[in-house]
Amino acid sequence: MLTLLIHRARCIATQDDARNEFNDASLLIRDGRIERIIPATQNTDELVNQVNEVIDARRHVVVPGLINTHHHMYQSLTRAIPGVQNAELFSWLQGLYPIWVGLTPEMVRVSSQVAMAELLLSGCTTSSDVSVRSSHLAATPQI
């Protein structure tokens, strides 16, 4: 049974109805699930020696994973095309559609991996890819 203690976080923010925030609190995670929030008033000295891993979070804020409900992961590959970086929407689409039509399944796979890595690095743990599926544009694969 793997256990992780996120210890003495500057703040643990919740998304419960009361919008609780816990200062200088700890978070006990067992087998990938949050078991409990331990308030600052409770002694955690013994627990620190019982868990598999301890993260010192005194300078960190702990928040629930963010959710992105609308993403086009294949577009990560074409983010830096100079001719359309500052274009208005219609010109941007006109400039990129010819490129998107030529994307191979491997390009879409790599672009999706880049997009997911960027999302994770920014705190997003859930995303919905709303990419258009057509005979010209490969569907985003499961990774």
C-alpha positions as CSV (number, residue, x, y, z in Angstrom):
1,M,0.0,0.0,0.0
2,L,1.7,3.2,-1.2
3,T,1.3,6.3,1.0
4,L,2.2,9.9,0.3
5,L,2.1,12.8,2.8
6,I,2.0,16.3,1.3
7,H,3.3,17.9,4.5
8,R,2.5,21.3,5.9
9,A,1.3,23.0,2.7
10,R,1.0,26.7,2.9
11,C,-2.6,26.3,1.8
12,I,-4.7,23.3,0.7
13,A,-7.6,24.7,-1.3
14,T,-10.7,22.5,-1.8
15,Q,-13.6,22.6,-4.2
16,D,-16.2,21.7,-1.6
17,D,-19.4,23.7,-1.2
18,A,-17.9,25.7,1.7
19,R,-14.8,26.5,-0.3
20,N,-12.6,25.5,2.6
21,E,-8.9,26.4,2.7
22,F,-6.6,24.8,5.2
23,N,-3.4,26.6,6.1
24,D,-0.2,24.8,7.2
25,A,-2.2,21.5,6.7
26,S,-1.1,18.1,5.4
27,L,-2.7,15.8,2.9
28,L,-2.5,12.0,3.3
29,I,-2.8,10.0,0.1
30,R,-3.1,6.2,0.2
31,D,-3.0,4.2,-3.0
32,G,-3.7,7.2,-5.2
33,R,-6.7,8.4,-3.2
34,I,-6.9,11.3,-0.8
35,E,-7.6,9.7,2.6
36,R,-7.7,12.8,4.7
37,I,-6.7,16.4,5.3
38,I,-4.7,16.8,8.5
39,P,-5.1,20.3,10.1
40,A,-2.1,22.2,11.4
41,T,-3.3,21.6,15.0
42,Q,-2.8,17.9,14.6
43,N,0.6,16.4,15.3
44,T,2.0,14.6,12.2
45,D,5.5,13.6,13.6
46,E,4.6,9.9,13.9
47,L,2.9,9.8,10.5
48,V,5.9,11.3,8.7
49,N,7.8,8.1,9.7
50,Q,5.0,5.7,8.6
51,V,4.4,6.8,5.0
52,N,6.4,5.9,1.9
53,E,7.0,9.4,0.7
54,V,6.9,12.9,2.2
55,I,6.7,16.1,0.2
56,D,7.6,19.2,2.1
57,A,5.0,21.7,0.9
58,R,5.6,24.6,3.2
59,R,6.1,26.9,0.3
60,H,3.3,25.5,-1.9
61,V,-0.4,25.7,-2.4
62,V,-2.2,22.5,-3.1
63,V,-5.2,22.7,-5.4
64,P,-7.4,20.1,-7.1
65,G,-6.5,19.3,-10.7
66,L,-7.8,21.8,-13.2
67,I,-10.2,20.7,-16.0
68,N,-9.9,21.8,-19.6
69,T,-13.2,21.2,-21.4
70,H,-12.2,22.3,-24.9
71,H,-8.9,21.6,-26.5
72,H,-7.6,20.9,-30.0
73,M,-4.5,18.8,-29.3
74,Y,-3.4,18.4,-32.9
75,Q,-2.9,22.2,-33.1
76,S,0.1,22.1,-30.7
77,L,2.3,21.3,-33.7
78,T,1.3,24.5,-35.6
79,R,1.3,26.9,-32.7
80,A,4.4,28.8,-33.9
81,I,3.8,29.2,-37.6
82,P,5.1,32.7,-38.2
83,G,2.6,33.7,-40.9
84,V,-0.4,33.3,-38.6
85,Q,0.8,34.0,-35.1
86,N,-0.8,37.4,-35.0
87,A,-3.6,36.8,-37.4
88,E,-7.3,37.4,-36.9
89,L,-9.4,34.2,-36.6
90,F,-10.4,33.8,-40.3
91,S,-6.9,34.5,-41.6
92,W,-5.5,32.2,-38.9
93,L,-7.8,29.3,-40.1
94,Q,-7.0,30.0,-43.8
95,G,-3.3,29.8,-43.0
96,L,-3.5,26.6,-41.0
97,Y,-6.1,24.5,-42.6
98,P,-3.8,23.5,-45.5
99,I,-1.2,22.4,-42.9
100,W,-3.7,20.5,-40.8
101,V,-5.0,18.5,-43.8
102,G,-1.5,17.1,-44.3
103,L,-1.0,15.9,-40.7
104,T,-0.2,12.2,-40.4
105,P,-1.4,10.0,-37.6
106,E,2.2,10.1,-36.1
107,M,2.1,13.9,-36.2
108,V,-1.2,13.9,-34.4
109,R,0.1,11.5,-31.8
110,V,3.2,13.6,-31.0
111,S,1.1,16.8,-31.0
112,S,-1.3,15.2,-28.5
113,Q,1.5,14.1,-26.3
114,V,3.0,17.6,-26.3
115,A,-0.4,19.1,-25.5
116,M,-1.0,16.7,-22.6
117,A,2.4,17.3,-21.1
118,E,1.8,21.1,-21.3
119,L,-1.6,20.6,-19.6
120,L,-0.1,18.5,-16.8
121,L,2.7,21.0,-16.2
122,S,0.1,23.8,-15.8
123,G,-2.0,21.7,-13.3
124,C,-4.6,20.4,-15.7
125,T,-5.4,16.7,-14.9
126,T,-8.5,16.3,-17.2
127,S,-9.1,17.4,-20.7
128,S,-11.5,16.9,-23.6
129,D,-10.1,17.0,-27.1
130,V,-12.7,18.3,-29.4
131,S,-10.7,17.9,-32.6
132,V,-12.6,17.5,-35.8
133,R,-12.5,14.0,-37.3
134,S,-12.5,13.7,-41.0
135,S,-10.9,11.7,-43.8
136,H,-8.2,14.5,-44.0
137,L,-7.5,14.9,-40.3
138,A,-6.4,11.9,-38.3
139,A,-8.3,11.2,-35.0
140,T,-6.5,11.9,-31.8
141,P,-5.3,8.5,-30.6
142,Q,-5.5,7.1,-27.1
143,I,-2.1,7.3,-25.4
